[in-house]
Amino acid sequence: MAIIVFVAKFISLQDRNSSQIILTADQNKFKLNFNLANQDMTKFSKVLDKLNLPQSVKDGIEFELDATSSAKLAFVIPIKTDFNILPEKITFQGQVDKSFVSDQAAESLKIPASTNLAVFGNSIAEFVRTRLNFPNQFSTWFSKNLNSQNGQYFIVFGANSDFALVFKNPSIDIDGLKNIKDVKSNQSLYKEESIDNIKLYLLKLSESLDEKDLTIVFFQEGDWTFFASSREAAQELVKIQKSQIPSINFPLKNNSLISLILLYRNSDKNPIGENFPQLIFAGNGGLAKTMDQIEEFEFILKKDKFSGLINLK
């Protein structure tokens, strides 16, 4: 999920009118350079202040990615982005000459109305792996079964920043969860429950996220498999699929051809929870403060172009 880290950094720096941001590479580092039109200088300074970012950002920002993401991104360098600064809003768009991604059909999925982050793309499950402490048996099962030729959905929602992975895999081995045991006690970590005629498959993991025990839940509805971070999250998702409580659709357009779409929402009604920074940014307080000043962020990546918007508070 390194692409989310890249986009998060990209977010912090998206600001201007008819100006440009140019992404370049220097050995194993990347740099965002800001070519600001004269009329955008003051606007850009105000945006940086609002986002709790230093004015030195104007001189450019360097960052690094993991080896795999670096290799892919370097393949398409340089990337030029046109952006506009409007009152409390920033829009941007650009093109990619050499694509390292492919578009796929993103089906519209019902997700909680309290969603703060929704992402559709490939290999998102690996991000979840970095946030949880998997027993070896479950890690092996996870690698084999949490894949999809049609992409994956990752959502974070609610006051406790519960999260879920949603995907389609017709050959998933749900029964294999029954064989996962605690290494020390050799006792099964698996049990079953049901809600609204949907079977829940629960596994108890230890020392996950905040070093507390965590019960993760799988369930299936139609062709979809849901992996939820708690029993409560699973119950809410079941009710949403049954249209028993309010929801929103993500993406809005069904079967849109997309490589990656990211939607971040942080409204007064549904603000990000206190666990959100730890989950998404691994506790990076500076980036969390920046994100808290953004009410909505949308980023759409297609095979040969990208676009997005930022609504500031």
Secondary structure, 3 states (H helix, E strand, C coil): CHHHHHHHHHHHCCCCCCEEEEEEEECCEEEEEEECCHHHHHHHHHHHHHCCCCHHHHHCEEECCCHHHHHHHHHHCCEEEEEEEECCEEEEEEECCCCCCCCEEECCEEEECCEEEEEEECCCHHHHHHHCCCCHHHHHHHHHHCCCCCCEEEEEECCCCEEEEEECCCCCCHHHHHHCECCCCCCECEEEEEECCEEEEEEEEEEECCCEEEEEEEEEECCEEEEECCHHHHHHHHHHHCCCCCEEEECCCCCEEECEEEEEECCCCCCCCCCHHHHHHCCCHHHHHHHHCEEEEEEEECCCEEEEEEEEC
